[in-house]
């Protein structure tokens, strides 16, 4: 299994490459690139949230708690008086940082439900919904936020599987297949619950059509430029 430094470095590098490509294709603005790279890095650490005793995971939960508080502030700022809003944000931070972490420690095992394609889709859609409803971003950037988080998540799963192969002895380690699985086969109730939540999140997401249209146009134009260059 890859360690924290490997996951962090590869997630940061790969997310930066994708962000640079997106900026050059005019799929997104340069000003959004640092935030999207940050989400890719968070996604690259996210599958290990069930490794609750490690320092990197505690750091990750501090980040998630801060994001949760920010989402609450953005969602309720026009409906709640400032001092109540601040108090609520503090409560949400501490609930996420300690109660959610304790619950994950109590009810999950490492390389369980969070090391799966189902979890990847769940967190991708969750980020899209948070960006849409809480951060009030348009549909294109809401989906970009979700895709970068999901991309980092996928990079983490692929790295774990790659590190499960012992190339020197040409054999598979016992951990092979525990990261890049569809869902948690050993805990069907948790997988069923996450499936239901994922379906609900998909229903709640904004339309994906705008991002698809922009991407198709930019990629098509890029291919056209390459073909013209080759003809010359």
Helices and strands as residue ranges (DSSP letters): H 4-24, H 30-46, G 47-50, H 55-76, H 82-94, I 95-100, H 101-107, H 117-129, I 130-134, H 139-162, E 165-166, E 171-172, H 188-204, H 209-231
